[in-house]
Amino acid sequence: MTAQQCPFCGSSKLEHDLDAKYQHQTACWTMCTECMATGPAVFLTDKELDNAFELALIEWNKRAPVDIQGG
């Protein structure tokens, strides 16, 4: 799956992160390494962690398209 550019700065430099467990789930999200914008977090059970980064990327790609010129 191809990641869309950051809707805030237009960068394609993205990474994924996992957070500590919260109520038997783990949070995962995509983050722009240029402006530090983060996508929506997905909360996953241990059985879903194999697909964590793909699921986080799906949520990232649902965001508004890049419009860094403000038009």
PDB file as gemmi writes it, atoms N, CA and C in Angstrom:
CRYST1    1.000    1.000    1.000  90.00  90.00  90.00 P 1                      
ATOM      1  N   MET A   1       0.841  -1.171   0.000  1.00  0.00           N  
ATOM      2  CA  MET A   1       0.000   0.000   0.000  1.00  0.00           C  
ATOM      3  C   MET A   1       0.892   1.242   0.000  1.00  0.00           C  
ATOM      4  N   THR A   2       0.536   2.211  -0.798  1.00  0.00           N  
ATOM      5  CA  THR A   2       1.294   3.453  -0.911  1.00  0.00           C  
ATOM      6  C   THR A   2       0.739   4.502   0.050  1.00  0.00           C  
ATOM      7  N   ALA A   3       1.620   5.166   0.749  1.00  0.00           N  
ATOM      8  CA  ALA A   3       1.210   6.207   1.682  1.00  0.00           C  
ATOM      9  C   ALA A   3       1.006   7.525   0.957  1.00  0.00           C  
ATOM     10  N   GLN A   4      -0.052   8.236   1.333  1.00  0.00           N  
ATOM     11  CA  GLN A   4      -0.245   9.587   0.822  1.00  0.00           C  
ATOM     12  C   GLN A   4       0.705  10.521   1.558  1.00  0.00           C  
ATOM     13  N   GLN A   5       1.010  11.639   0.924  1.00  0.00           N  
ATOM     14  CA  GLN A   5       1.875  12.641   1.542  1.00  0.00           C  
ATOM     15  C   GLN A   5       1.179  13.248   2.766  1.00  0.00           C  
ATOM     16  N   CYS A   6       1.979  13.865   3.611  1.00  0.00           N  
ATOM     17  CA  CYS A   6       1.445  14.547   4.784  1.00  0.00           C  
ATOM     18  C   CYS A   6       0.527  15.682   4.324  1.00  0.00           C  
ATOM     19  N   PRO A   7      -0.691  15.761   4.851  1.00  0.00           N  
ATOM     20  CA  PRO A   7      -1.606  16.826   4.431  1.00  0.00           C  
ATOM     21  C   PRO A   7      -1.225  18.201   4.982  1.00  0.00           C  
ATOM     22  N   PHE A   8      -0.249  18.255   5.864  1.00  0.00           N  
ATOM     23  CA  PHE A   8       0.138  19.536   6.456  1.00  0.00           C  
ATOM     24  C   PHE A   8       1.374  20.135   5.797  1.00  0.00           C  
ATOM     25  N   CYS A   9       2.377  19.285   5.509  1.00  0.00           N  
ATOM     26  CA  CYS A   9       3.617  19.828   4.942  1.00  0.00           C  
ATOM     27  C   CYS A   9       3.965  19.239   3.576  1.00  0.00           C  
ATOM     28  N   GLY A  10       3.266  18.192   3.155  1.00  0.00           N  
ATOM     29  CA  GLY A  10       3.506  17.594   1.850  1.00  0.00           C  
ATOM     30  C   GLY A  10       4.635  16.581   1.815  1.00  0.00           C  
ATOM     31  N   SER A  11       5.233  16.297   2.951  1.00  0.00           N  
ATOM     32  CA  SER A  11       6.363  15.361   3.008  1.00  0.00           C  
ATOM     33  C   SER A  11       5.904  13.915   2.798  1.00  0.00           C  
ATOM     34  N   SER A  12       6.808  13.124   2.274  1.00  0.00           N  
ATOM     35  CA  SER A  12       6.575  11.686   2.132  1.00  0.00           C  
ATOM     36  C   SER A  12       7.393  10.898   3.153  1.00  0.00           C  
ATOM     37  N   LYS A  13       8.047  11.594   4.063  1.00  0.00           N  
ATOM     38  CA  LYS A  13       8.879  10.949   5.075  1.00  0.00           C  
ATOM     39  C   LYS A  13       8.009  10.573   6.272  1.00  0.00           C  
ATOM     40  N   LEU A  14       7.585   9.327   6.281  1.00  0.00           N  
ATOM     41  CA  LEU A  14       6.661   8.843   7.297  1.00  0.00           C  
ATOM     42  C   LEU A  14       7.254   7.655   8.037  1.00  0.00           C  
ATOM     43  N   GLU A  15       6.823   7.474   9.266  1.00  0.00           N  
ATOM     44  CA  GLU A  15       7.170   6.270  10.009  1.00  0.00           C  
ATOM     45  C   GLU A  15       5.975   5.868  10.866  1.00  0.00           C  
ATOM     46  N   HIS A  16       6.037   4.651  11.370  1.00  0.00           N  
ATOM     47  CA  HIS A  16       4.964   4.124  12.207  1.00  0.00           C  
ATOM     48  C   HIS A  16       5.476   3.978  13.625  1.00  0.00           C  
ATOM     49  N   ASP A  17       4.552   4.034  14.562  1.00  0.00           N  
ATOM     50  CA  ASP A  17       4.932   3.866  15.955  1.00  0.00           C  
ATOM     51  C   ASP A  17       3.867   3.058  16.680  1.00  0.00           C  
ATOM     52  N   LEU A  18       4.307   2.314  17.671  1.00  0.00           N  
ATOM     53  CA  LEU A  18       3.420   1.557  18.547  1.00  0.00           C  
ATOM     54  C   LEU A  18       3.550   2.122  19.950  1.00  0.00           C  
ATOM     55  N   ASP A  19       2.446   2.203  20.662  1.00  0.00           N  
ATOM     56  CA  ASP A  19       2.465   2.697  22.026  1.00  0.00           C  
ATOM     57  C   ASP A  19       2.236   1.539  22.988  1.00  0.00           C  
ATOM     58  N   ALA A  20       2.474   1.806  24.241  1.00  0.00           N  
ATOM     59  CA  ALA A  20       2.265   0.794  25.267  1.00  0.00           C  
ATOM     60  C   ALA A  20       0.799   0.348  25.292  1.00  0.00           C  
ATOM     61  N   LYS A  21       0.597  -0.791  25.834  1.00  0.00           N  
ATOM     62  CA  LYS A  21      -0.750  -1.345  25.894  1.00  0.00           C  
ATOM     63  C   LYS A  21      -1.667  -0.476  26.731  1.00  0.00           C  
ATOM     64  N   TYR A  22      -2.907  -0.387  26.296  1.00  0.00           N  
ATOM     65  CA  TYR A  22      -3.935   0.357  26.998  1.00  0.00           C  
ATOM     66  C   TYR A  22      -5.186  -0.497  27.018  1.00  0.00           C  
ATOM     67  N   GLN A  23      -5.576  -0.953  28.165  1.00  0.00           N  
ATOM     68  CA  GLN A  23      -6.759  -1.796  28.320  1.00  0.00           C  
ATOM     69  C   GLN A  23      -6.761  -2.961  27.328  1.00  0.00           C  
ATOM     70  N   HIS A  24      -5.687  -3.724  27.322  1.00  0.00           N  
ATOM     71  CA  HIS A  24      -5.538  -4.936  26.505  1.00  0.00           C  
ATOM     72  C   HIS A  24      -5.437  -4.654  25.005  1.00  0.00           C  
ATOM     73  N   GLN A  25      -5.128  -3.431  24.629  1.00  0.00           N  
ATOM     74  CA  GLN A  25      -4.927  -3.089  23.226  1.00  0.00           C  
ATOM     75  C   GLN A  25      -3.648  -2.270  23.093  1.00  0.00           C  
ATOM     76  N   THR A  26      -3.103  -2.251  21.875  1.00  0.00           N  
ATOM     77  CA  THR A  26      -1.908  -1.472  21.576  1.00  0.00           C  
ATOM     78  C   THR A  26      -2.263  -0.432  20.527  1.00  0.00           C  
ATOM     79  N   ALA A  27      -1.857   0.803  20.749  1.00  0.00           N  
ATOM     80  CA  ALA A  27      -2.111   1.880  19.786  1.00  0.00           C  
ATOM     81  C   ALA A  27      -1.007   1.904  18.740  1.00  0.00           C  
ATOM     82  N   CYS A  28      -1.377   2.139  17.495  1.00  0.00           N  
ATOM     83  CA  CYS A  28      -0.429   2.259  16.390  1.00  0.00           C  
ATOM     84  C   CYS A  28      -0.869   3.421  15.510  1.00  0.00           C  
ATOM     85  N   TRP A  29       0.096   4.175  14.998  1.00  0.00           N  
ATOM     86  CA  TRP A  29      -0.234   5.295  14.131  1.00  0.00           C  
ATOM     87  C   TRP A  29       0.913   5.573  13.173  1.00  0.00           C  
ATOM     88  N   THR A  30       0.620   6.394  12.156  1.00  0.00           N  
ATOM     89  CA  THR A  30       1.605   6.855  11.197  1.00  0.00           C  
ATOM     90  C   THR A  30       1.949   8.299  11.549  1.00  0.00           C  
ATOM     91  N   MET A  31       3.223   8.672  11.406  1.00  0.00           N  
ATOM     92  CA  MET A  31       3.662  10.011  11.756  1.00  0.00           C  
ATOM     93  C   MET A  31       4.582  10.572  10.675  1.00  0.00           C  
ATOM     94  N   CYS A  32       4.409  11.853  10.366  1.00  0.00           N  
ATOM     95  CA  CYS A  32       5.302  12.562   9.448  1.00  0.00           C  
ATOM     96  C   CYS A  32       6.556  12.961  10.225  1.00  0.00           C  
ATOM     97  N   THR A  33       7.728  12.596   9.714  1.00  0.00           N  
ATOM     98  CA  THR A  33       8.965  12.929  10.424  1.00  0.00           C  
ATOM     99  C   THR A  33       9.441  14.358  10.144  1.00  0.00           C  
ATOM    100  N   GLU A  34       8.807  15.043   9.224  1.00  0.00           N  
ATOM    101  CA  GLU A  34       9.179  16.437   8.928  1.00  0.00           C  
ATOM    102  C   GLU A  34       8.464  17.414   9.862  1.00  0.00           C  
ATOM    103  N   CYS A  35       7.131  17.307   9.982  1.00  0.00           N  
ATOM    104  CA  CYS A  35       6.364  18.260  10.794  1.00  0.00           C  
ATOM    105  C   CYS A  35       5.752  17.628  12.038  1.00  0.00           C  
ATOM    106  N   MET A  36       5.971  16.319  12.212  1.00  0.00           N  
ATOM    107  CA  MET A  36       5.511  15.568  13.380  1.00  0.00           C  
ATOM    108  C   MET A  36       3.989  15.408  13.457  1.00  0.00           C  
ATOM    109  N   ALA A  37       3.283  15.643  12.363  1.00  0.00           N  
ATOM    110  CA  ALA A  37       1.840  15.393  12.339  1.00  0.00           C  
ATOM    111  C   ALA A  37       1.607  13.894  12.483  1.00  0.00           C  
ATOM    112  N   THR A  38       0.583  13.528  13.227  1.00  0.00           N  
ATOM    113  CA  THR A  38       0.271  12.117  13.397  1.00  0.00           C  
ATOM    114  C   THR A  38      -1.108  11.813  12.858  1.00  0.00           C  
ATOM    115  N   GLY A  39      -1.242  10.630  12.322  1.00  0.00           N  
ATOM    116  CA  GLY A  39      -2.523  10.180  11.812  1.00  0.00           C  
ATOM    117  C   GLY A  39      -3.362   9.606  12.934  1.00  0.00           C  
ATOM    118  N   PRO A  40      -4.570   9.250  12.618  1.00  0.00           N  
ATOM    119  CA  PRO A  40      -5.436   8.642  13.628  1.00  0.00           C  
ATOM    120  C   PRO A  40      -4.819   7.343  14.137  1.00  0.00           C  
ATOM    121  N   ALA A  41      -4.941   7.117  15.425  1.00  0.00           N  
ATOM    122  CA  ALA A  41      -4.429   5.879  16.015  1.00  0.00           C  
ATOM    123  C   ALA A  41      -5.440   4.765  15.814  1.00  0.00           C  
ATOM    124  N   VAL A  42      -4.924   3.573  15.617  1.00  0.00           N  
ATOM    125  CA  VAL A  42      -5.763   2.374  15.613  1.00  0.00           C  
ATOM    126  C   VAL A  42      -5.398   1.589  16.866  1.00  0.00           C  
ATOM    127  N   PHE A  43      -6.378   1.005  17.516  1.00  0.00           N  
ATOM    128  CA  PHE A  43      -6.169   0.237  18.735  1.00  0.00           C  
ATOM    129  C   PHE A  43      -6.388  -1.224  18.411  1.00  0.00           C  
ATOM    130  N   LEU A  44      -5.363  -2.021  18.639  1.00  0.00           N  
ATOM    131  CA  LEU A  44      -5.344  -3.394  18.169  1.00  0.00           C  
ATOM    132  C   LEU A  44      -5.122  -4.382  19.309  1.00  0.00           C  
ATOM    133  N   THR A  45      -5.701  -5.553  19.154  1.00  0.00           N  
ATOM    134  CA  THR A  45      -5.441  -6.645  20.080  1.00  0.00           C  
ATOM    135  C   THR A  45      -4.150  -7.323  19.672  1.00  0.00           C  
ATOM    136  N   ASP A  46      -3.630  -8.183  20.524  1.00  0.00           N  
ATOM    137  CA  ASP A  46      -2.395  -8.901  20.212  1.00  0.00           C  
ATOM    138  C   ASP A  46      -2.508  -9.690  18.914  1.00  0.00           C  
ATOM    139  N   LYS A  47      -3.674 -10.215  18.610  1.00  0.00           N  
ATOM    140  CA  LYS A  47      -3.876 -11.011  17.395  1.00  0.00           C  
ATOM    141  C   LYS A  47      -3.805 -10.154  16.134  1.00  0.00           C  
ATOM    142  N   GLU A  48      -4.055  -8.861  16.256  1.00  0.00           N  
ATOM    143  CA  GLU A  48      -4.067  -7.956  15.101  1.00  0.00           C  
ATOM    144  C   GLU A  48      -2.728  -7.257  14.862  1.00  0.00           C  
ATOM    145  N   LEU A  49      -1.761  -7.420  15.752  1.00  0.00           N  
ATOM    146  CA  LEU A  49      -0.507  -6.665  15.666  1.00  0.00           C  
ATOM    147  C   LEU A  49       0.320  -6.972  14.428  1.00  0.00           C  
ATOM    148  N   ASP A  50       0.146  -8.131  13.837  1.00  0.00           N  
ATOM    149  CA  ASP A  50       0.888  -8.449  12.614  1.00  0.00           C  
ATOM    150  C   ASP A  50       0.565  -7.472  11.487  1.00  0.00           C  
ATOM    151  N   ASN A  51      -0.627  -6.898  11.506  1.00  0.00           N  
ATOM    152  CA  ASN A  51      -1.076  -5.964  10.470  1.00  0.00           C  
ATOM    153  C   ASN A  51      -1.115  -4.528  10.974  1.00  0.00           C  
ATOM    154  N   ALA A  52      -0.470  -4.232  12.081  1.00  0.00           N  
ATOM    155  CA  ALA A  52      -0.594  -2.927  12.729  1.00  0.00           C  
ATOM    156  C   ALA A  52      -0.225  -1.770  11.811  1.00  0.00           C  
ATOM    157  N   PHE A  53       0.932  -1.851  11.155  1.00  0.00           N  
ATOM    158  CA  PHE A  53       1.380  -0.719  10.340  1.00  0.00           C  
ATOM    159  C   PHE A  53       0.496  -0.533   9.114  1.00  0.00           C  
ATOM    160  N   GLU A  54       0.030  -1.618   8.532  1.00  0.00           N  
ATOM    161  CA  GLU A  54      -0.874  -1.514   7.387  1.00  0.00           C  
ATOM    162  C   GLU A  54      -2.197  -0.877   7.804  1.00  0.00           C  
ATOM    163  N   LEU A  55      -2.733  -1.256   8.944  1.00  0.00           N  
ATOM    164  CA  LEU A  55      -3.993  -0.678   9.417  1.00  0.00           C  
ATOM    165  C   LEU A  55      -3.829   0.801   9.761  1.00  0.00           C  
ATOM    166  N   ALA A  56      -2.690   1.174  10.339  1.00  0.00           N  
ATOM    167  CA  ALA A  56      -2.429   2.585  10.636  1.00  0.00           C  
ATOM    168  C   ALA A  56      -2.295   3.389   9.347  1.00  0.00           C  
ATOM    169  N   LEU A  57      -1.684   2.805   8.334  1.00  0.00           N  
ATOM    170  CA  LEU A  57      -1.525   3.484   7.047  1.00  0.00           C  
ATOM    171  C   LEU A  57      -2.871   3.684   6.352  1.00  0.00           C  
ATOM    172  N   ILE A  58      -3.756   2.731   6.480  1.00  0.00           N  
ATOM    173  CA  ILE A  58      -5.108   2.884   5.921  1.00  0.00           C  
ATOM    174  C   ILE A  58      -5.782   4.111   6.536  1.00  0.00           C  
ATOM    175  N   GLU A  59      -5.649   4.272   7.849  1.00  0.00           N  
ATOM    176  CA  GLU A  59      -6.249   5.433   8.519  1.00  0.00           C  
ATOM    177  C   GLU A  59      -5.573   6.728   8.085  1.00  0.00           C  
ATOM    178  N   TRP A  60      -4.251   6.712   7.947  1.00  0.00           N  
ATOM    179  CA  TRP A  60      -3.508   7.894   7.478  1.00  0.00           C  
ATOM    180  C   TRP A  60      -4.020   8.315   6.105  1.00  0.00           C  
ATOM    181  N   ASN A  61      -4.215   7.362   5.225  1.00  0.00           N  
ATOM    182  CA  ASN A  61      -4.634   7.659   3.853  1.00  0.00           C  
ATOM    183  C   ASN A  61      -6.076   8.146   3.759  1.00  0.00           C  
ATOM    184  N   LYS A  62      -6.861   8.025   4.793  1.00  0.00           N  
ATOM    185  CA  LYS A  62      -8.241   8.530   4.792  1.00  0.00           C  
ATOM    186  C   LYS A  62      -8.290  10.040   5.037  1.00  0.00           C  
ATOM    187  N   ARG A  63      -7.180  10.621   5.401  1.00  0.00           N  
ATOM    188  CA  ARG A  63      -7.132  12.042   5.703  1.00  0.00           C  
ATOM    189  C   ARG A  63      -7.292  12.881   4.439  1.00  0.00           C  
ATOM    190  N   ALA A  64      -7.525  14.149   4.639  1.00  0.00           N  
ATOM    191  CA  ALA A  64      -7.694  15.069   3.504  1.00  0.00           C  
ATOM    192  C   ALA A  64      -6.447  15.069   2.638  1.00  0.00           C  
ATOM    193  N   PRO A  65      -6.587  15.262   1.322  1.00  0.00           N  
ATOM    194  CA  PRO A  65      -5.428  15.291   0.439  1.00  0.00           C  
ATOM    195  C   PRO A  65      -4.536  16.506   0.708  1.00  0.00           C  
ATOM    196  N   VAL A  66      -3.321  16.452   0.194  1.00  0.00           N  
ATOM    197  CA  VAL A  66      -2.347  17.532   0.385  1.00  0.00           C  
ATOM    198  C   VAL A  66      -2.828  18.795  -0.314  1.00  0.00           C  
ATOM    199  N   ASP A  67      -2.786  19.912   0.414  1.00  0.00           N  
ATOM    200  CA  ASP A  67      -3.089  21.225  -0.152  1.00  0.00           C  
ATOM    201  C   ASP A  67      -2.206  22.237   0.556  1.00  0.00           C  
ATOM    202  N   ILE A  68      -0.905  22.147   0.309  1.00  0.00           N  
ATOM    203  CA  ILE A  68       0.030  23.000   1.050  1.00  0.00           C  
ATOM    204  C   ILE A  68       0.053  24.438   0.532  1.00  0.00           C  
ATOM    205  N   GLN A  69      -0.651  24.711  -0.563  1.00  0.00           N  
ATOM    206  CA  GLN A  69      -0.723  26.091  -1.068  1.00  0.00           C  
ATOM    207  C   GLN A  69      -1.912  26.828  -0.508  1.00  0.00           C  
ATOM    208  N   GLY A  70      -2.778  26.129   0.241  1.00  0.00           N  
ATOM    209  CA  GLY A  70      -3.897  26.788   0.906  1.00  0.00           C  
ATOM    210  C   GLY A  70      -5.024  27.186  -0.011  1.00  0.00           C  
ATOM    211  N   GLY A  71      -5.106  26.581  -1.172  1.00  0.00           N  
ATOM    212  CA  GLY A  71      -6.124  26.964  -2.130  1.00  0.00           C  
ATOM    213  C   GLY A  71      -7.279  26.109  -2.075  1.00  0.00           C  
TER     214      GLY A  71                                                      
END                                                                             
